[in-house]
Amino acid sequence: MKHLFWIIALFFPLMALAANEEKEWNDGALSWSDFKGRSMIPGVPSYIKTSLGIVTKQATIKGKTKMHLNAVAKIDKDRSFADSAMRTDQRLRYHQLQFDILESYRRDLQSDINTGMTGLEADERLKHYNNLYTASLDKLQEQSENGANDAKIQVWEYFIRKKLDEQGLPPEPEIITSPFSYGFYLGTGADLSQGNLGNAFTGSWTFTAGIGLGLSRFKFRSDITYGQPKIKESNIMAVEDQTTSDTYASYLAITASLGYSILDTKKFCITPHVGGMWSNYGWNVANYENVNGELKIKNYESPSISSFNWYAAIDFDYHFFTVVSKNPFFLTGKREQYTSSIRITPFVGRGVYKNTNPELRSCHIGFTIAYVGMARSLGFK
């Protein structure tokens, strides 16, 4: 017990020392005491390590997620450095100007976030302003001769401070996301029939359309799938004087399943599903009759076989785009967040077709690749 106490006593102070010390723009003007690092770049007497980012704070209360998205401009004190000979007022003004430029882009980013940007859309906007900041620093360095030209620094200070005054401090609104989501998906894939059903039909390429509903991490979806497997057996129903008249059958499947997202992040979602699957095969046959010793077509029929059994699948979603509507949705009166995803779904389903002789059994194994569009309402306070 004593050893454990000393391990804890030593561990936590070391962790505190390992964390870099940071300073936000709102914490006040820079001073040379903020430059605590050692020179790591040959030929560079002083350097300020700045960063622009988005901090997300969220909490879920009664199924509703409340978020605050805050744009943050800060410096890393432990990675900012200055040689003692370069710690002049002129040099400090130069670094303060760099920090002020970053703050102006932070306010632009926060204003964009306040319009409803979240998720991937906000990340793309962050990249945009980081690129603008890098370009501005290069321009400042060139025009001010790396901080040596006092006249140019004064010009830059004037315009940046004027911009900051005009921007003001943008508010940081609370965003409330609805736990309910809805949408659709369209895709294509393959269904491979196993068991003795595979003796009657080949597998087939399929096309799928479906709808999805979500409540927090619980997901419901239902879809319809169509394919055209090739017929392998000429008399599937084992009826005398009957043979298939088509090369391909029509395959139709309807599934309904409930899932739970075991992983749900900004870019990825993994959701196992279980449910039921109704499947049906239909084709055309010709009935023959003996007329004076010669077989002739009597009529045509369209038999079908169907099954309802269990179904299981796993949805792997990759979210590649999000956008928030500018106007409220007319049904909810709230703005909507739309998310586009690519979904890969391997699945397995049982099929037992009892109206055949012999009874046909199958384990449907396949996959679907689909585009998914989902929406949820957002509230702003």
Sequence and secondary structure as in RCSB ss.txt:
>XXXX:A:sequence
MKHLFWIIALFFPLMALAANEEKEWNDGALSWSDFKGRSMIPGVPSYIKTSLGIVTKQATIKGKTKMHLNAVAKI
DKDRSFADSAMRTDQRLRYHQLQFDILESYRRDLQSDINTGMTGLEADERLKHYNNLYTASLDKLQEQSENGAND
AKIQVWEYFIRKKLDEQGLPPEPEIITSPFSYGFYLGTGADLSQGNLGNAFTGSWTFTAGIGLGLSRFKFRSDIT
YGQPKIKESNIMAVEDQTTSDTYASYLAITASLGYSILDTKKFCITPHVGGMWSNYGWNVANYENVNGELKIKNY
ESPSISSFNWYAAIDFDYHFFTVVSKNPFFLTGKREQYTSSIRITPFVGRGVYKNTNPELRSCHIGFTIAYVGMA
RSLGFK
>XXXX:A:secstr
 HHHHHHHHHHHHHHHHHS  EEEGGG    GGG  S   STT SEE  EEEEEEEEEEEETTEEEEEEEEEEEE
EGGG EE GGG  HHHHHHHHHHHHHHHHHHHHHHHHHHTT  HHHHHHHHHHHHHHHHHHHHHHHHHTTTTT H
HHHHHHHHHHHHHHHHH      EEEE SEEEEEEEEEEEEEE GGGGGTB  EEEEEEEEEEEETTEEEEEEEE
EE  BB  S TT  TTEEE  SB EEEEEEEEEEE SEE SSEEEEEEEEEEEEEEE  EEEEEEETTEEEEEEE
E  EEEEEEEEEEEEEEEEEEEEE SS  TTTSSEEEEEEEEEEEEEEEEEEETTSSS EEEEEEEEEEEEEEEE
EEEEE 
